[in-house]
Every structure is written in C-alpha cells, then in structure tokens.
Amino acid sequence: MSGLNQLFQHLLGRRGADAGCDDSLEVLDLFVEEELEGRRAADTFPAVAVHLESCPDCREDYEGLRELARSNGSAPRGISR
Ligand SMILES: [Zn+2]
C-alpha cells in the first residue's frame, strides 16, 4: 500500500476524524484555494475542517493564508514565512 494513498485516505475519507497538525498544514493552501473558488473545502477535506475547529494554532495559519490569498488575488502561492 502506498504511503501517499494512505495519507489521502486519511485526509479525504473519514468525516469526523481529525487530520492533525502536520497533515492539515500539508493541505492548508489547497483547503484555502477550494474556499476561494467557492467550493466547500470542508466537504473536500473534512478531517482538516475538523482539525481547524479544534486547533487554534492551525486556525491562525488558515486565517492568515486566507487573508493573504484574498489580498493577492486568488492564488495563495509563493507565500514566504
Ligand atoms: Zn493543528
């Protein structure tokens, strides 16, 4: 079984599961992108949405990314920290 496949199963598959900090940060820019394109990011990445509810640190990152993406147009790329 491929590790990457497992990661995606983990991230995409189980509603109600918490993705955890590392996995959430891994897809946070995709999550924000989904939202900005008007899709339901919480449906695409339910485990990340759950995590953001429960983790203030990741939520802060998420909100920062979202702000940046909004002020830069719709492409949250090339963000330096
Ligand atoms: Zn977290």
PDB file of the backbone (N, CA, C, O) and the ligand in Angstrom, with CONECT records:
HET     ZN  A 101       1
ATOM      1  N   MET A   1       0.850  -1.206   0.000  1.00  0.00           N
ATOM      2  CA  MET A   1       0.000   0.000   0.000  1.00  0.00           C
ATOM      3  C   MET A   1       0.881   1.249   0.000  1.00  0.00           C
ATOM      4  O   MET A   1       1.861   1.314   0.742  1.00  0.00           O
ATOM      5  N   SER A   2       0.546   2.227  -0.814  1.00  0.00           N
ATOM      6  CA  SER A   2       1.387   3.419  -0.886  1.00  0.00           C
ATOM      7  C   SER A   2       1.103   4.377   0.260  1.00  0.00           C
ATOM      8  O   SER A   2      -0.042   4.563   0.670  1.00  0.00           O
ATOM      9  N   GLY A   3       2.151   4.968   0.756  1.00  0.00           N
ATOM     10  CA  GLY A   3       2.011   5.908   1.868  1.00  0.00           C
ATOM     11  C   GLY A   3       1.201   7.128   1.483  1.00  0.00           C
ATOM     12  O   GLY A   3       0.412   7.644   2.274  1.00  0.00           O
ATOM     13  N   LEU A   4       1.409   7.584   0.247  1.00  0.00           N
ATOM     14  CA  LEU A   4       0.680   8.756  -0.211  1.00  0.00           C
ATOM     15  C   LEU A   4      -0.818   8.465  -0.269  1.00  0.00           C
ATOM     16  O   LEU A   4      -1.649   9.273   0.144  1.00  0.00           O
ATOM     17  N   ASN A   5      -1.128   7.287  -0.793  1.00  0.00           N
ATOM     18  CA  ASN A   5      -2.530   6.885  -0.857  1.00  0.00           C
ATOM     19  C   ASN A   5      -3.161   6.854   0.533  1.00  0.00           C
ATOM     20  O   ASN A   5      -4.299   7.280   0.735  1.00  0.00           O
ATOM     21  N   GLN A   6      -2.397   6.345   1.465  1.00  0.00           N
ATOM     22  CA  GLN A   6      -2.890   6.301   2.843  1.00  0.00           C
ATOM     23  C   GLN A   6      -3.146   7.695   3.385  1.00  0.00           C
ATOM     24  O   GLN A   6      -4.129   7.939   4.085  1.00  0.00           O
ATOM     25  N   LEU A   7      -2.237   8.610   3.046  1.00  0.00           N
ATOM     26  CA  LEU A   7      -2.396   9.984   3.507  1.00  0.00           C
ATOM     27  C   LEU A   7      -3.692  10.569   2.968  1.00  0.00           C
ATOM     28  O   LEU A   7      -4.441  11.224   3.693  1.00  0.00           O
ATOM     29  N   PHE A   8      -3.948  10.325   1.683  1.00  0.00           N
ATOM     30  CA  PHE A   8      -5.166  10.882   1.107  1.00  0.00           C
ATOM     31  C   PHE A   8      -6.413  10.222   1.670  1.00  0.00           C
ATOM     32  O   PHE A   8      -7.427  10.883   1.889  1.00  0.00           O
ATOM     33  N   GLN A   9      -6.339   8.935   1.900  1.00  0.00           N
ATOM     34  CA  GLN A   9      -7.466   8.264   2.563  1.00  0.00           C
ATOM     35  C   GLN A   9      -7.742   8.924   3.897  1.00  0.00           C
ATOM     36  O   GLN A   9      -8.886   9.183   4.270  1.00  0.00           O
ATOM     37  N   HIS A  10      -6.671   9.184   4.591  1.00  0.00           N
ATOM     38  CA  HIS A  10      -6.760   9.785   5.911  1.00  0.00           C
ATOM     39  C   HIS A  10      -7.391  11.167   5.824  1.00  0.00           C
ATOM     40  O   HIS A  10      -8.247  11.528   6.631  1.00  0.00           O
ATOM     41  N   LEU A  11      -6.949  11.938   4.819  1.00  0.00           N
ATOM     42  CA  LEU A  11      -7.406  13.320   4.719  1.00  0.00           C
ATOM     43  C   LEU A  11      -8.807  13.432   4.134  1.00  0.00           C
ATOM     44  O   LEU A  11      -9.582  14.306   4.520  1.00  0.00           O
ATOM     45  N   LEU A  12      -9.119  12.556   3.218  1.00  0.00           N
ATOM     46  CA  LEU A  12     -10.350  12.722   2.460  1.00  0.00           C
ATOM     47  C   LEU A  12     -11.474  11.826   2.961  1.00  0.00           C
ATOM     48  O   LEU A  12     -12.654  12.137   2.795  1.00  0.00           O
ATOM     49  N   GLY A  13     -11.097  10.717   3.573  1.00  0.00           N
ATOM     50  CA  GLY A  13     -12.059   9.649   3.722  1.00  0.00           C
ATOM     51  C   GLY A  13     -13.005   9.727   4.892  1.00  0.00           C
ATOM     52  O   GLY A  13     -14.174   9.360   4.771  1.00  0.00           O
ATOM     53  N   ARG A  14     -12.520  10.201   6.028  1.00  0.00           N
ATOM     54  CA  ARG A  14     -13.301   9.940   7.217  1.00  0.00           C
ATOM     55  C   ARG A  14     -13.852  11.216   7.827  1.00  0.00           C
ATOM     56  O   ARG A  14     -13.119  11.972   8.464  1.00  0.00           O
ATOM     57  N   ARG A  15     -15.093  11.448   7.640  1.00  0.00           N
ATOM     58  CA  ARG A  15     -15.730  12.595   8.264  1.00  0.00           C
ATOM     59  C   ARG A  15     -15.730  12.386   9.781  1.00  0.00           C
ATOM     60  O   ARG A  15     -16.039  11.306  10.284  1.00  0.00           O
ATOM     61  N   GLY A  16     -15.375  13.445  10.477  1.00  0.00           N
ATOM     62  CA  GLY A  16     -15.361  13.316  11.925  1.00  0.00           C
ATOM     63  C   GLY A  16     -13.984  13.016  12.483  1.00  0.00           C
ATOM     64  O   GLY A  16     -13.737  13.180  13.678  1.00  0.00           O
ATOM     65  N   ALA A  17     -13.073  12.568  11.597  1.00  0.00           N
ATOM     66  CA  ALA A  17     -11.708  12.323  12.058  1.00  0.00           C
ATOM     67  C   ALA A  17     -10.921  13.632  12.018  1.00  0.00           C
ATOM     68  O   ALA A  17     -11.186  14.512  11.200  1.00  0.00           O
ATOM     69  N   ASP A  18      -9.966  13.736  12.905  1.00  0.00           N
ATOM     70  CA  ASP A  18      -9.136  14.930  12.966  1.00  0.00           C
ATOM     71  C   ASP A  18      -7.828  14.667  12.223  1.00  0.00           C
ATOM     72  O   ASP A  18      -7.116  13.711  12.531  1.00  0.00           O
ATOM     73  N   ALA A  19      -7.513  15.519  11.242  1.00  0.00           N
ATOM     74  CA  ALA A  19      -6.338  15.280  10.408  1.00  0.00           C
ATOM     75  C   ALA A  19      -5.027  15.462  11.172  1.00  0.00           C
ATOM     76  O   ALA A  19      -4.003  14.901  10.782  1.00  0.00           O
ATOM     77  N   GLY A  20      -5.049  16.231  12.243  1.00  0.00           N
ATOM     78  CA  GLY A  20      -3.808  16.515  12.961  1.00  0.00           C
ATOM     79  C   GLY A  20      -3.059  17.680  12.326  1.00  0.00           C
ATOM     80  O   GLY A  20      -3.335  18.062  11.189  1.00  0.00           O
ATOM     81  N   CYS A  21      -2.110  18.240  13.071  1.00  0.00           N
ATOM     82  CA  CYS A  21      -1.434  19.464  12.630  1.00  0.00           C
ATOM     83  C   CYS A  21      -0.646  19.252  11.337  1.00  0.00           C
ATOM     84  O   CYS A  21      -0.802  20.018  10.387  1.00  0.00           O
ATOM     85  N   ASP A  22       0.191  18.227  11.295  1.00  0.00           N
ATOM     86  CA  ASP A  22       1.069  18.046  10.142  1.00  0.00           C
ATOM     87  C   ASP A  22       0.275  17.867   8.858  1.00  0.00           C
ATOM     88  O   ASP A  22       0.554  18.518   7.851  1.00  0.00           O
ATOM     89  N   ASP A  23      -0.701  16.992   8.896  1.00  0.00           N
ATOM     90  CA  ASP A  23      -1.479  16.718   7.688  1.00  0.00           C
ATOM     91  C   ASP A  23      -2.341  17.917   7.296  1.00  0.00           C
ATOM     92  O   ASP A  23      -2.553  18.171   6.110  1.00  0.00           O
ATOM     93  N   SER A  24      -2.827  18.640   8.273  1.00  0.00           N
ATOM     94  CA  SER A  24      -3.642  19.811   7.958  1.00  0.00           C
ATOM     95  C   SER A  24      -2.801  20.876   7.267  1.00  0.00           C
ATOM     96  O   SER A  24      -3.213  21.458   6.264  1.00  0.00           O
ATOM     97  N   LEU A  25      -1.613  21.121   7.823  1.00  0.00           N
ATOM     98  CA  LEU A  25      -0.751  22.143   7.230  1.00  0.00           C
ATOM     99  C   LEU A  25      -0.339  21.758   5.822  1.00  0.00           C
ATOM    100  O   LEU A  25      -0.161  22.611   4.953  1.00  0.00           O
ATOM    101  N   GLU A  26      -0.191  20.453   5.613  1.00  0.00           N
ATOM    102  CA  GLU A  26       0.185  19.937   4.302  1.00  0.00           C
ATOM    103  C   GLU A  26      -0.794  20.369   3.209  1.00  0.00           C
ATOM    104  O   GLU A  26      -0.382  20.673   2.089  1.00  0.00           O
ATOM    105  N   VAL A  27      -2.064  20.396   3.527  1.00  0.00           N
ATOM    106  CA  VAL A  27      -3.068  20.703   2.502  1.00  0.00           C
ATOM    107  C   VAL A  27      -3.781  22.033   2.760  1.00  0.00           C
ATOM    108  O   VAL A  27      -4.797  22.335   2.134  1.00  0.00           O
ATOM    109  N   LEU A  28      -3.238  22.819   3.685  1.00  0.00           N
ATOM    110  CA  LEU A  28      -3.935  24.038   4.068  1.00  0.00           C
ATOM    111  C   LEU A  28      -4.106  25.003   2.894  1.00  0.00           C
ATOM    112  O   LEU A  28      -5.143  25.654   2.763  1.00  0.00           O
ATOM    113  N   ASP A  29      -3.082  25.090   2.041  1.00  0.00           N
ATOM    114  CA  ASP A  29      -3.211  26.015   0.905  1.00  0.00           C
ATOM    115  C   ASP A  29      -4.261  25.523  -0.082  1.00  0.00           C
ATOM    116  O   ASP A  29      -4.968  26.321  -0.697  1.00  0.00           O
ATOM    117  N   LEU A  30      -4.359  24.192  -0.231  1.00  0.00           N
ATOM    118  CA  LEU A  30      -5.409  23.639  -1.100  1.00  0.00           C
ATOM    119  C   LEU A  30      -6.797  23.900  -0.504  1.00  0.00           C
ATOM    120  O   LEU A  30      -7.754  24.222  -1.208  1.00  0.00           O
ATOM    121  N   PHE A  31      -6.861  23.752   0.782  1.00  0.00           N
ATOM    122  CA  PHE A  31      -8.109  23.993   1.505  1.00  0.00           C
ATOM    123  C   PHE A  31      -8.590  25.433   1.274  1.00  0.00           C
ATOM    124  O   PHE A  31      -9.757  25.677   0.968  1.00  0.00           O
ATOM    125  N   VAL A  32      -7.658  26.369   1.430  1.00  0.00           N
ATOM    126  CA  VAL A  32      -7.988  27.785   1.235  1.00  0.00           C
ATOM    127  C   VAL A  32      -8.370  28.049  -0.213  1.00  0.00           C
ATOM    128  O   VAL A  32      -9.304  28.800  -0.494  1.00  0.00           O
ATOM    129  N   GLU A  33      -7.631  27.417  -1.135  1.00  0.00           N
ATOM    130  CA  GLU A  33      -7.912  27.584  -2.558  1.00  0.00           C
ATOM    131  C   GLU A  33      -9.339  27.124  -2.904  1.00  0.00           C
ATOM    132  O   GLU A  33     -10.072  27.805  -3.621  1.00  0.00           O
ATOM    133  N   GLU A  34      -9.702  25.966  -2.379  1.00  0.00           N
ATOM    134  CA  GLU A  34     -11.058  25.445  -2.583  1.00  0.00           C
ATOM    135  C   GLU A  34     -12.093  26.479  -2.163  1.00  0.00           C
ATOM    136  O   GLU A  34     -13.049  26.763  -2.885  1.00  0.00           O
ATOM    137  N   GLU A  35     -11.878  27.024  -0.992  1.00  0.00           N
ATOM    138  CA  GLU A  35     -12.819  28.007  -0.451  1.00  0.00           C
ATOM    139  C   GLU A  35     -12.915  29.233  -1.330  1.00  0.00           C
ATOM    140  O   GLU A  35     -14.003  29.745  -1.596  1.00  0.00           O
ATOM    141  N   LEU A  36     -11.759  29.697  -1.777  1.00  0.00           N
ATOM    142  CA  LEU A  36     -11.738  30.919  -2.573  1.00  0.00           C
ATOM    143  C   LEU A  36     -12.395  30.704  -3.930  1.00  0.00           C
ATOM    144  O   LEU A  36     -12.905  31.640  -4.545  1.00  0.00           O
ATOM    145  N   GLU A  37     -12.373  29.461  -4.380  1.00  0.00           N
ATOM    146  CA  GLU A  37     -13.019  29.162  -5.651  1.00  0.00           C
ATOM    147  C   GLU A  37     -14.500  28.864  -5.466  1.00  0.00           C
ATOM    148  O   GLU A  37     -15.196  28.499  -6.414  1.00  0.00           O
ATOM    149  N   GLY A  38     -14.964  29.022  -4.259  1.00  0.00           N
ATOM    150  CA  GLY A  38     -16.385  28.890  -3.999  1.00  0.00           C
ATOM    151  C   GLY A  38     -16.842  27.466  -3.756  1.00  0.00           C
ATOM    152  O   GLY A  38     -18.040  27.182  -3.728  1.00  0.00           O
ATOM    153  N   ARG A  39     -15.860  26.554  -3.577  1.00  0.00           N
ATOM    154  CA  ARG A  39     -16.257  25.180  -3.276  1.00  0.00           C
ATOM    155  C   ARG A  39     -16.283  24.975  -1.769  1.00  0.00           C
ATOM    156  O   ARG A  39     -15.807  25.803  -0.993  1.00  0.00           O
ATOM    157  N   ARG A  40     -16.852  23.851  -1.388  1.00  0.00           N
ATOM    158  CA  ARG A  40     -16.948  23.562   0.034  1.00  0.00           C
ATOM    159  C   ARG A  40     -15.724  22.781   0.482  1.00  0.00           C
ATOM    160  O   ARG A  40     -15.676  21.554   0.398  1.00  0.00           O
ATOM    161  N   ALA A  41     -14.741  23.524   0.958  1.00  0.00           N
ATOM    162  CA  ALA A  41     -13.488  22.897   1.380  1.00  0.00           C
ATOM    163  C   ALA A  41     -13.733  21.875   2.486  1.00  0.00           C
ATOM    164  O   ALA A  41     -13.034  20.865   2.573  1.00  0.00           O
ATOM    165  N   ALA A  42     -14.710  22.137   3.314  1.00  0.00           N
ATOM    166  CA  ALA A  42     -14.992  21.214   4.417  1.00  0.00           C
ATOM    167  C   ALA A  42     -15.534  19.875   3.924  1.00  0.00           C
ATOM    168  O   ALA A  42     -15.444  18.864   4.621  1.00  0.00           O
ATOM    169  N   ASP A  43     -16.103  19.878   2.707  1.00  0.00           N
ATOM    170  CA  ASP A  43     -16.537  18.608   2.116  1.00  0.00           C
ATOM    171  C   ASP A  43     -15.365  17.872   1.473  1.00  0.00           C
ATOM    172  O   ASP A  43     -15.291  16.643   1.499  1.00  0.00           O
ATOM    173  N   THR A  44     -14.447  18.657   0.892  1.00  0.00           N
ATOM    174  CA  THR A  44     -13.291  18.054   0.245  1.00  0.00           C
ATOM    175  C   THR A  44     -12.291  17.532   1.279  1.00  0.00           C
ATOM    176  O   THR A  44     -11.720  16.453   1.120  1.00  0.00           O
ATOM    177  N   PHE A  45     -12.091  18.309   2.329  1.00  0.00           N
ATOM    178  CA  PHE A  45     -11.128  17.927   3.370  1.00  0.00           C
ATOM    179  C   PHE A  45     -11.795  17.948   4.743  1.00  0.00           C
ATOM    180  O   PHE A  45     -11.466  18.782   5.587  1.00  0.00           O
ATOM    181  N   PRO A  46     -12.723  17.038   4.962  1.00  0.00           N
ATOM    182  CA  PRO A  46     -13.471  17.074   6.230  1.00  0.00           C
ATOM    183  C   PRO A  46     -12.573  16.960   7.457  1.00  0.00           C
ATOM    184  O   PRO A  46     -12.826  17.591   8.483  1.00  0.00           O
ATOM    185  N   ALA A  47     -11.533  16.157   7.345  1.00  0.00           N
ATOM    186  CA  ALA A  47     -10.663  15.960   8.514  1.00  0.00           C
ATOM    187  C   ALA A  47      -9.886  17.225   8.853  1.00  0.00           C
ATOM    188  O   ALA A  47      -9.541  17.464  10.010  1.00  0.00           O
ATOM    189  N   VAL A  48      -9.616  18.031   7.828  1.00  0.00           N
ATOM    190  CA  VAL A  48      -8.926  19.299   8.058  1.00  0.00           C
ATOM    191  C   VAL A  48      -9.881  20.301   8.698  1.00  0.00           C
ATOM    192  O   VAL A  48      -9.508  21.032   9.615  1.00  0.00           O
ATOM    193  N   ALA A  49     -11.116  20.326   8.203  1.00  0.00           N
ATOM    194  CA  ALA A  49     -12.113  21.215   8.783  1.00  0.00           C
ATOM    195  C   ALA A  49     -12.306  20.903  10.262  1.00  0.00           C
ATOM    196  O   ALA A  49     -12.399  21.809  11.090  1.00  0.00           O
ATOM    197  N   VAL A  50     -12.365  19.624  10.584  1.00  0.00           N
ATOM    198  CA  VAL A  50     -12.498  19.214  11.987  1.00  0.00           C
ATOM    199  C   VAL A  50     -11.303  19.695  12.797  1.00  0.00           C
ATOM    200  O   VAL A  50     -11.444  20.191  13.915  1.00  0.00           O
ATOM    201  N   HIS A  51     -10.138  19.539  12.215  1.00  0.00           N
ATOM    202  CA  HIS A  51      -8.935  19.938  12.935  1.00  0.00           C
ATOM    203  C   HIS A  51      -8.913  21.443  13.192  1.00  0.00           C
ATOM    204  O   HIS A  51      -8.550  21.888  14.281  1.00  0.00           O
ATOM    205  N   LEU A  52      -9.302  22.218  12.190  1.00  0.00           N
ATOM    206  CA  LEU A  52      -9.282  23.677  12.348  1.00  0.00           C
ATOM    207  C   LEU A  52     -10.233  24.128  13.451  1.00  0.00           C
ATOM    208  O   LEU A  52     -10.000  25.140  14.112  1.00  0.00           O
ATOM    209  N   GLU A  53     -11.301  23.370  13.638  1.00  0.00           N
ATOM    210  CA  GLU A  53     -12.233  23.683  14.720  1.00  0.00           C
ATOM    211  C   GLU A  53     -11.578  23.534  16.085  1.00  0.00           C
ATOM    212  O   GLU A  53     -11.887  24.260  17.030  1.00  0.00           O
ATOM    213  N   SER A  54     -10.663  22.568  16.159  1.00  0.00           N
ATOM    214  CA  SER A  54     -10.156  22.214  17.487  1.00  0.00           C
ATOM    215  C   SER A  54      -8.732  22.697  17.751  1.00  0.00           C
ATOM    216  O   SER A  54      -8.232  22.552  18.867  1.00  0.00           O
ATOM    217  N   CYS A  55      -8.076  23.265  16.751  1.00  0.00           N
ATOM    218  CA  CYS A  55      -6.675  23.648  16.933  1.00  0.00           C
ATOM    219  C   CYS A  55      -6.476  25.131  16.612  1.00  0.00           C
ATOM    220  O   CYS A  55      -6.445  25.510  15.441  1.00  0.00           O
ATOM    221  N   PRO A  56      -6.342  25.962  17.628  1.00  0.00           N
ATOM    222  CA  PRO A  56      -6.187  27.408  17.414  1.00  0.00           C
ATOM    223  C   PRO A  56      -4.951  27.761  16.602  1.00  0.00           C
ATOM    224  O   PRO A  56      -4.966  28.727  15.841  1.00  0.00           O
ATOM    225  N   ASP A  57      -3.881  26.989  16.756  1.00  0.00           N
ATOM    226  CA  ASP A  57      -2.655  27.286  16.005  1.00  0.00           C
ATOM    227  C   ASP A  57      -2.866  27.152  14.510  1.00  0.00           C
ATOM    228  O   ASP A  57      -2.498  28.036  13.737  1.00  0.00           O
ATOM    229  N   CYS A  58      -3.462  26.035  14.108  1.00  0.00           N
ATOM    230  CA  CYS A  58      -3.692  25.810  12.689  1.00  0.00           C
ATOM    231  C   CYS A  58      -4.753  26.766  12.159  1.00  0.00           C
ATOM    232  O   CYS A  58      -4.701  27.203  11.009  1.00  0.00           O
ATOM    233  N   ARG A  59      -5.694  27.073  13.002  1.00  0.00           N
ATOM    234  CA  ARG A  59      -6.741  28.001  12.595  1.00  0.00           C
ATOM    235  C   ARG A  59      -6.133  29.368  12.289  1.00  0.00           C
ATOM    236  O   ARG A  59      -6.542  30.047  11.347  1.00  0.00           O
ATOM    237  N   GLU A  60      -5.169  29.750  13.084  1.00  0.00           N
ATOM    238  CA  GLU A  60      -4.487  31.019  12.862  1.00  0.00           C
ATOM    239  C   GLU A  60      -3.749  31.002  11.522  1.00  0.00           C
ATOM    240  O   GLU A  60      -3.806  31.964  10.757  1.00  0.00           O
ATOM    241  N   ASP A  61      -3.064  29.904  11.256  1.00  0.00           N
ATOM    242  CA  ASP A  61      -2.382  29.750   9.966  1.00  0.00           C
ATOM    243  C   ASP A  61      -3.375  29.819   8.819  1.00  0.00           C
ATOM    244  O   ASP A  61      -3.140  30.473   7.803  1.00  0.00           O
ATOM    245  N   TYR A  62      -4.476  29.136   9.007  1.00  0.00           N
ATOM    246  CA  TYR A  62      -5.513  29.093   7.989  1.00  0.00           C
ATOM    247  C   TYR A  62      -6.055  30.493   7.712  1.00  0.00           C
ATOM    248  O   TYR A  62      -6.216  30.888   6.558  1.00  0.00           O
ATOM    249  N   GLU A  63      -6.332  31.230   8.770  1.00  0.00           N
ATOM    250  CA  GLU A  63      -6.877  32.568   8.576  1.00  0.00           C
ATOM    251  C   GLU A  63      -5.853  33.499   7.939  1.00  0.00           C
ATOM    252  O   GLU A  63      -6.197  34.358   7.127  1.00  0.00           O
ATOM    253  N   GLY A  64      -4.585  33.315   8.319  1.00  0.00           N
ATOM    254  CA  GLY A  64      -3.519  34.101   7.710  1.00  0.00           C
ATOM    255  C   GLY A  64      -3.404  33.820   6.217  1.00  0.00           C
ATOM    256  O   GLY A  64      -3.288  34.739   5.406  1.00  0.00           O
ATOM    257  N   LEU A  65      -3.436  32.540   5.867  1.00  0.00           N
ATOM    258  CA  LEU A  65      -3.370  32.148   4.453  1.00  0.00           C
ATOM    259  C   LEU A  65      -4.536  32.730   3.673  1.00  0.00           C
ATOM    260  O   LEU A  65      -4.381  33.198   2.545  1.00  0.00           O
ATOM    261  N   ARG A  66      -5.694  32.689   4.292  1.00  0.00           N
ATOM    262  CA  ARG A  66      -6.892  33.163   3.620  1.00  0.00           C
ATOM    263  C   ARG A  66      -6.807  34.666   3.369  1.00  0.00           C
ATOM    264  O   ARG A  66      -7.173  35.154   2.300  1.00  0.00           O
ATOM    265  N   GLU A  67      -6.324  35.380   4.359  1.00  0.00           N
ATOM    266  CA  GLU A  67      -6.158  36.824   4.203  1.00  0.00           C
ATOM    267  C   GLU A  67      -5.169  37.132   3.084  1.00  0.00           C
ATOM    268  O   GLU A  67      -5.423  37.971   2.220  1.00  0.00           O
ATOM    269  N   LEU A  68      -4.035  36.433   3.122  1.00  0.00           N
ATOM    270  CA  LEU A  68      -3.009  36.632   2.107  1.00  0.00           C
ATOM    271  C   LEU A  68      -3.552  36.342   0.719  1.00  0.00           C
ATOM    272  O   LEU A  68      -3.336  37.102  -0.225  1.00  0.00           O
ATOM    273  N   ALA A  69      -4.264  35.223   0.615  1.00  0.00           N
ATOM    274  CA  ALA A  69      -4.787  34.813  -0.680  1.00  0.00           C
ATOM    275  C   ALA A  69      -5.780  35.845  -1.193  1.00  0.00           C
ATOM    276  O   ALA A  69      -5.807  36.156  -2.383  1.00  0.00           O
ATOM    277  N   ARG A  70      -6.577  36.362  -0.306  1.00  0.00           N
ATOM    278  CA  ARG A  70      -7.553  37.378  -0.716  1.00  0.00           C
ATOM    279  C   ARG A  70      -6.868  38.641  -1.199  1.00  0.00           C
ATOM    280  O   ARG A  70      -7.269  39.228  -2.205  1.00  0.00           O
ATOM    281  N   SER A  71      -5.835  39.058  -0.482  1.00  0.00           N
ATOM    282  CA  SER A  71      -5.212  40.323  -0.853  1.00  0.00           C
ATOM    283  C   SER A  71      -4.312  40.164  -2.077  1.00  0.00           C
ATOM    284  O   SER A  71      -3.961  41.150  -2.725  1.00  0.00           O
ATOM    285  N   ASN A  72      -3.942  38.928  -2.390  1.00  0.00           N
ATOM    286  CA  ASN A  72      -3.095  38.672  -3.569  1.00  0.00           C
ATOM    287  C   ASN A  72      -3.887  38.219  -4.779  1.00  0.00           C
ATOM    288  O   ASN A  72      -3.295  37.766  -5.758  1.00  0.00           O
ATOM    289  N   GLY A  73      -5.186  38.325  -4.743  1.00  0.00           N
ATOM    290  CA  GLY A  73      -5.955  37.669  -5.779  1.00  0.00           C
ATOM    291  C   GLY A  73      -6.240  36.259  -5.313  1.00  0.00           C
ATOM    292  O   GLY A  73      -6.286  36.020  -4.106  1.00  0.00           O
ATOM    293  N   SER A  74      -6.434  35.316  -6.216  1.00  0.00           N
ATOM    294  CA  SER A  74      -6.918  34.012  -5.786  1.00  0.00           C
ATOM    295  C   SER A  74      -5.862  32.935  -5.684  1.00  0.00           C
ATOM    296  O   SER A  74      -6.195  31.773  -5.449  1.00  0.00           O
ATOM    297  N   ALA A  75      -4.601  33.283  -5.852  1.00  0.00           N
ATOM    298  CA  ALA A  75      -3.580  32.249  -5.859  1.00  0.00           C
ATOM    299  C   ALA A  75      -2.661  32.330  -4.645  1.00  0.00           C
ATOM    300  O   ALA A  75      -1.740  33.146  -4.603  1.00  0.00           O
ATOM    301  N   PRO A  76      -2.920  31.482  -3.665  1.00  0.00           N
ATOM    302  CA  PRO A  76      -2.112  31.521  -2.440  1.00  0.00           C
ATOM    303  C   PRO A  76      -0.773  30.829  -2.608  1.00  0.00           C
ATOM    304  O   PRO A  76      -0.438  29.917  -1.852  1.00  0.00           O
ATOM    305  N   ARG A  77      -0.014  31.258  -3.588  1.00  0.00           N
ATOM    306  CA  ARG A  77       1.283  30.607  -3.811  1.00  0.00           C
ATOM    307  C   ARG A  77       2.409  31.593  -3.557  1.00  0.00           C
ATOM    308  O   ARG A  77       2.203  32.806  -3.549  1.00  0.00           O
ATOM    309  N   GLY A  78       3.592  31.060  -3.352  1.00  0.00           N
ATOM    310  CA  GLY A  78       4.751  31.885  -3.161  1.00  0.00           C
ATOM    311  C   GLY A  78       4.716  32.651  -1.852  1.00  0.00           C
ATOM    312  O   GLY A  78       5.280  33.739  -1.736  1.00  0.00           O
ATOM    313  N   ILE A  79       4.051  32.072  -0.874  1.00  0.00           N
ATOM    314  CA  ILE A  79       3.984  32.715   0.431  1.00  0.00           C
ATOM    315  C   ILE A  79       5.263  32.415   1.186  1.00  0.00           C
ATOM    316  O   ILE A  79       5.652  31.256   1.337  1.00  0.00           O
ATOM    317  N   SER A  80       5.909  33.457   1.653  1.00  0.00           N
ATOM    318  CA  SER A  80       7.089  33.215   2.476  1.00  0.00           C
ATOM    319  C   SER A  80       6.742  33.474   3.933  1.00  0.00           C
ATOM    320  O   SER A  80       5.951  34.359   4.259  1.00  0.00           O
ATOM    321  N   ARG A  81       7.342  32.695   4.778  1.00  0.00           N
ATOM    322  CA  ARG A  81       7.050  32.851   6.195  1.00  0.00           C
ATOM    323  C   ARG A  81       8.261  33.451   6.894  1.00  0.00           C
ATOM    324  O   ARG A  81       8.229  33.669   8.106  1.00  0.00           O
TER     325      ARG A  81
HETATM  326 ZN    ZN A 101      -3.162  21.898  14.472  1.00  0.00          ZN2+
END
